C-alpha cells in the first residue's frame, strides 16, 4: 500500500527531472545563439585584402588570416640578392614546401619583390621575426623563430641544422593590380 509520502516524493522527482531537462535545453539554445551571433573568429573562407603601397621596401606587413599569422614582405634589392646559398639549406629548390603552383622557385613568389608566408615556425608554430640582410650578423637574413631561434632565409626556406625541417608554408594568394594582394576566396 502506497502512502502519501511516496506519492509526494515521486511528484517531486518528476518535477526535478523536468526542470533539469528544461535547463539543459535552455543552455543548449543559449550556446547555439551565442555561436550564431558571435561573428566567429575563424576566417577560413574570408578574404584578406592587403594594400601593398603601405608596406615599405625592406619591411613586412603582419596580418591574421584563417587564424594564422601571415607576413607579406616587400623584398628590396638587398633581400633579393642575399638569399642563402644552397648548401646552407635543407630544401634549396623549395620543391617540398607547401606552396601554390606556379611560383618562381627558389624565390617562392609570383613577383620577386613580394613574399607571402605563414609567419609561424614550422616546428613549434611560434611567431617569426624579420631580420633584414643588412642587420643579420653572420648569415643572410630572413626570419627567426621567437621560441628556439630557428632560421629561414628571405624566401622562407629553412636552414640546415635547425629544429625545423620544413620550409615556411605559402598560402594561396593573388595580385589584383599593382598595389593589392588578396588572400582567400574572392
Secondary structure, 3 states (H helix, E strand, C coil): CCCHHHHHHHHHHHHHHHHHHHHHHHHHHHHHHHHHCCCCCCCCCCCEEEEHHHCCCCCEEEEEECCEEEEEEECCHHHHHCCCCHHHECCCCCCCCCCCCCCECCCCECECCEEEEECECCCCCCEEEEECCCCCCCCCCEEEECCCCCEECCCCCEECCCCCCCCCCCCCEEECCCCEEEECCC
